[in-house]
Amino acid sequence: MITAGPLSMQLSAFPRPQSPGAPARWQQLWRQALRDPHALLARLQLDPAALGVSEAAMAQFALRVPEGFVARMRPGDAADPLLRQVLPIDEEMRPAPGFSFDAVGDGAAKKATGVIQKYRGRALLVATGSCAINCRYCFRRHFDYGAENAAKGGWQEAVAAIAADPDIDEVILSGGDPLSLATHKLVELTDALRAIPHIRRLRIHTRLPIVLPERVDEELLAWLGSLPWPLAIVVHANHANEFDASVDAAMARLRGLGAQLLNQAVLLRGVNDSVQALQDLSERSFAAGVLPYYLHQLDKVEGVAHFEVDDARAKDLIAGLTARLSGYLVPKLVRELPGDPSKRPV
């Protein structure tokens, strides 16, 4: 259980790392993210022409990658699994049958502005459209964050919709990445949610502790420690190389709060589509205190078909993983389909 307490007391327990009004360390690093694919590839000693870098794909979905994540890429390796997740390439612009702008039915599941409800008892709150990293396989790469953002109107419509449905006992903070919001904005949101008696759990889906571990600072920990609900934090790592000492430290700080840490990965061709890569990911995430949770089949959003792994191959990979690892280290292979009452096992 996360310890509850007045938020002002929790926040005052930690010194501020910056003077009032100054950006926090993580915000400074956020602003320094690489946005030019040519600069990224020059850093990695790679030829943009040989890799098929696409200006058209950039125009549709921009490059954004934090410096710390770039530092985990291997110079000179055109097949680096971290690079492949972020580099805009020509293959994104090739039409593919069965791929669409809204592959998982977010639009049809809208409950209120910024609130999506697909499954009984759970409501997903789109807290922001911002992310520290633009992952090329993102299933919300075409999502209209300008119109569907729960922060509009000071969270009022979103919070009212959740309050009006007593069957909702779990709120899921998503986005974008909810931890890309300044901590005081997160405080505003959870202060509003505190007044809803039927909320029993809070879940946060975030990639920031992986790609920008500096986000797990004292102010964020104070906010998390003040929350009155049991807390699950689902990080999104797809390859063992995404973990380093800074990520381990961030996970240790989150575990120190009593939060349940889970990993939700996406099966991606050219990134983690081998038994060894998946084994390394499960073992490395568990070493950092993060339990393997889901391995998602690719959501068929337009622009990501080159990442697809077919179901037969996916099942073979899970069978191979099961033969090597203890059961708790084997994630569930699932896919999300519009209209289903839950994630569907593959």
N, C-alpha and C positions, 0 to 999 in steps of 0.2 A: 504494500500500500504506500502510495506517495504521501508524505507528511503534509498535513494541511496547516494553514496558519494565515494570519493577515498578510496580504502581499507586501504592504509597506515594510513590515518587520522582516520579511524574507529578503527583500531587495536591500534593505539597509545593512544586512549582515555581511555584505560583500563590498569592498571598496570599488569605486568606479575606476576603470583603467584609463579613461580619458577625461579631460576637463569637460564641464558641462557644455553641451552643444557640439562637441567634437565627435566625428564619426568613430565608432569602435574599430578595433583592429580588423575584424572580419569584414566590415564594410569597406575599409580601405583596400583590402585584398580583392573584394568583389569588384570594385571599380577598376582594378588593374587586370582583369581577365582579358585573355587574348581574344580578338574578334576578327583577325585577318588570317585566313588560311595560309597565305604565302609566308607570313611571319612565323606561323606555327611550324610549317614544314621546313623553313630555313633553320629554325632552332633544332629541328630533328635531322637536319642534313638529308632532306628528301626532295625529290623533284615533283612539283605540282602537276606538270603535264603527264608524268608517268602514272600518277595516281588518279587522274581524271577529275581533278577539282572542278567544281561546277559553280559558276557565278549565278546561274539560274536557280540552282538549289539554295544558294546563299540568300538570294532575293526572297525566296519563299519561306525559308527558315534559317535565320542567321547563325553563324558560328559564335559560340561563347564557351570558353573553357578557362577555369582558374589556373593560375601559374603553378600552384601546388600539384594539380592533377597532371599538368604537362610534365612536371619533373619526374613523374612515375612512368612516363613513356620511354621506350628504348630508342635512342638515336640510331638512325640508319635502318630501322626495321619498318618497312612499308606495311607489314602485316601486323603491326603492334595492336593488340586487342583493345587498348584504351583509345588509341588514335582512331581506330575504325568506328568507335561509338560516336565520335564527334565531328568527323571530317565530312563536309558536304561534297558529294561526288555525283557524276553524271547519271549513275544508276537510279538515283532518286527521281529523275524526271521521266523515266520510262513507264508508260501505262501498264498496269497489271490487272487482269480480270479478278473480280472479287474483292478488290481493295477500294475503300471509300474514305470520305472525310470524317465520318463518325462511326468507327468500326465497332464500338461497344455500346452504342445506343444511349449516350449521355443525354442527347436532346430529348428523347422520348421519356427519360426518367426524371426530368426536371420537376422538382417539388415547389421550388420558389427560386428567386434570383440567387444563384450561387449555391443552391442546395440540390443534390442529386440523391434520389432514393431508388435503389434497384432491389434491395434485399430487406426482408422483414427485420425490424428492430434496429436497423442501422441507417444513418443518414450521413452522406459525404458532403462536407462543406468546402467549397472551392474558395479558399481564403485569399488567393492572389494568383495572378498569372505569371509572376516572376520566378525565375530559376537561376541558380548560380552557373548552371551548365545546360547547354542545349544538346540533348541526346537525340541522335538522328532517328532512332526508332520510336520516339515519343508518340503515344497514341492520342495525345491532345495537341499535336503540333498544328492542327487546324482549328482548334477550339476558339470560340469567340469570348475571350477573357474580358474584353471591354464591356460586353453586355452581361456576361454571366460571372459576376464577381460578388461574393457574399459581403465584401467590405463596403459596397455601395450603401449609402444611407446609414453608415455607422453600425452595420450588422443587423439593423432592426428587422428587416423582412426575413432574413435567414433565421435569426433566433426565434422570431415569432412562429415561423413554420414548424420548427422543431418543438417548441413549447406546446403547440396546439395538437401534437400527436403523442399521446402517452405511451404508444407502443415502441417509440424510439428510445432505446436504453444505451445506445453506443453512438457517439459522434466521432466521425473520422475527419481530421483536418488534412486537406489535400490541396492541390493547386494545378499548375505551378508547384512551388515548394513552400509550404506554410512557414518554414523557418527562415525564408528570405525576408519576411516581414520584420521590422524593428520590434524589439521585445515589448516596448510599450503598446504596440498595436496588438500583439498577442495577449497582453494583459487585458486590454479593453474587451477583446472577444471572450476570453474565458471568464472574466467578471460577469459578462452578460449571461453566459451559459450556467454559471453557478446558481442562478435563480430558478433553474428548471429541475424539479425534484426527481423526475423519472430518468435522468441521465445517470448511468451507473459506471460507464467506462469511457475513457478517451483514448483514441488511437491517432497517432501522427505518422503520416507517410512522408518521408523526407530523404533526399540524397545529400543534403548539406554536410552531415557528419562524415560522409565519405569524401566528397569532392572539395569541401571547404571546412575542415574540422575545427578551424579557429572559431567557427560560429558557436561552438559549445563553450561559451565563456561563462563567467561567474554570474552575470546578469541573467542569462538564459537559464542556468541551473537554478537560480533563486526562483524564477518564475515556475519552472517545472516542479520544484520542490514545494511550492505553495498550493499546487492543485489538489482538490479534494477527492479525485477519482483514481482508481487503479489505472495505470498508464502503460500502453504498448507503443513502442516506437519501432516502426518498420523502415529500416534503411534499404536502399536499393543499390546493391553491388552486384556486378555481373562477372567479375573476374578477380582472381586472387591478387593480381598486381595492383588493384585499387587500394589495398590495405598497406599502410606503412606505420611507422612509430607514432606519427601525429594522429592518425585515425585510431590506433589502439588506445591512445591516451584519451581521445574524445569518448570512445566507447566505455572506457573505465569510469569516466566521470558520470556518464549517463547511468551506468549500472549502479553506481554509488547511491543514486536516488531511489533504487528499488524498481526501476522501470524494466519491463520485459522487452528485450531487444530481439527483433526478428529480421531476417533478410528475405526479401522478395526479389528474385532475379528474373530476367527475361532470357529465354533461349535464343541465341543469336548466331547465325551462320558467320563463321570467320572470327568469332569472339570467344565463345565458350562451348562450341558444339563438338566436344570430345569428352570421353569419360574422364580422362586425366584432368582436363580443365575444370570440370564440374567437381571432381574430387578435391582438387586444390582449393576451389572456392569454398566448399563446405568446411574443409578442415581449417582454412585460414580465417573464415568468418567466426567459426566456433572458438578458435584460439583467441579472438578478440572479444569473446563473450556474446556473440550474436548467433542465435539459433536459426539454421536453415528452415524456411517456412514454405514458400511457393517457388516453383520454377514455372513461369508463365510461357505458354506458347504465344508467339507474336500476335499482337492485335493488328488486324489487317487494315491499317490506315494508309491512305495514299502516300507513296513516297518511300515505303520501307520494305518492299517485296524482296529486295536483295538480301535481307537478313533472315528470310524464312527458312525454317527447318521442318521437313514434313513429319507427320505424326508417327509414321513407322520408325523413322530414324530417332525421333524423340523418345519413343518407348524403348528402343534398344539402348539408348544412353542411360535411361533410368534403370533398366535391368542391369546394365554393367555397373552402375553406381551402387545399386543395392547389393551386388555381389562383393563389393569392396568395403563398404562402410556400415557402421551400426545404423539401425533404423532411424534414430533421432537426427542423424546427419544427412538423411536423404529427403530433399524437399518434395512436396506434392507437385506432380506435373498437372497443370490445369490450364484451361482457357476460359476467357470471358466471352459470352455470347449475349446479344440483346434479348431481353425477355426471360432469360433463365432465372430461377429463384436463388441461385448461388453460383459460385465458380464451378465449372464442369470438369471433373477428372478426365484426363486423356487416357 
